[in-house]
């Protein structure tokens, strides 16, 4: 597929999710920063929740494109089903360079013990 005169490859893009208490934004970022960011969705009156993220990911056809996701720890926690503001199961990663280590720590955290 060609978009704006360039060949489009979903593997060259990542989906950045930013949320606040009253809005959620989804932006496509090019992996090598050769192209400008592409805003996909902004919901100004949507609360940050798993349901909101799921709705927006569905509307942007995430299942079809399978972009890699990136966002802050709060967004990652939401997508993994953790409660916002819940700090008993807090994981820190001081010198890790790969985000996969942090995500692995979050997944291995037994949430049932803390609810």
Buried (B, 14 or more C-beta within 10 A) or exposed (E): EEEEEEEEEBEBBBBBBBBEEEBBBBBBBEEEEEBEEBEBBEBEEBBBEBEBBEBBBEEBEBEEEEBEBBBEBBBBBBBEEBBEEEEEBEBEBEEEEEEEEBBBBBEEBEBEEEE
